[in-house]
Amino acid sequence: MKLQNALKKKLWVTNFWLGTHGNVTPLHYDPSDNILAQVSGRKRILLFDPKQISFLYPFPAHSKIPHLSQINIDEPDIEKFPKFSKAKCIECVLEPGEMLFIPVFWWHQVYSLDKLNIAVNFWGKAKFRKILLTYSGSRLLAQIPAFLWQEFRNMVSFNSNPR
Ligand SMILES: O=C(O)CCC(=O)C(=O)O
């Protein structure tokens, strides 16, 4: 019971991902800590640390998708997004039964490699303190709308789905 209560406080949202070979979730970050648990099939994951945000060209902070990159990173338009050539990613393959912790604001693009691809993820509450530590100045200001939007969405979904 104690564990259940602790989880209620830490976890906001659980998602179920069902896809097939060829599905790509484009480059984005989540304003929450994330555990991605692979159930069936494999996923190739590219990760970029949050400090590279200026190489990754997110949509504007006032848009509905400030957490999404404007770049198709498989065929990047380097004339339009020249700083992308400086970006460096970490690559891994998640096998069934494995879990990956993706910290808040880490950019990720996910490719489904196998025919039946099933995963579950758990978004945890991000602490504003952590955001302050990750960003400073204008980069921090750019993240605040996304953070507040996520908090609002989490609040609504939490209240309509009390666990
Ligand atoms: O599994 C996927 O295709 C996407 C997962 C993802 O973006 C996430 O867990 O935040």
The ligand as a MOL file (V3000), in Angstrom:
LIG
                    3D

  0  0  0     0  0            999 V3000
M  V30 BEGIN CTAB
M  V30 COUNTS 10 9 0 0 0
M  V30 BEGIN ATOM
M  V30 1 O 7.9660 4.2220 -28.3120 0
M  V30 2 C 7.8270 5.2090 -29.0220 0
M  V30 3 O 7.6260 5.1370 -30.2430 0
M  V30 4 C 7.9030 6.5720 -28.4370 0
M  V30 5 C 8.1840 6.5950 -26.9730 0
M  V30 6 C 8.3600 7.9910 -26.4780 0
M  V30 7 O 8.5050 8.9360 -27.1960 0
M  V30 8 C 8.3530 8.2180 -25.0540 0
M  V30 9 O 8.3320 7.2600 -24.2750 0
M  V30 10 O 8.3770 9.4030 -24.6690 0
M  V30 END ATOM
M  V30 BEGIN BOND
M  V30 1 2 1 2
M  V30 2 1 2 3
M  V30 3 1 2 4
M  V30 4 1 4 5
M  V30 5 1 5 6
M  V30 6 2 6 7
M  V30 7 1 6 8
M  V30 8 2 8 9
M  V30 9 1 8 10
M  V30 END BOND
M  V30 END CTAB
M  END
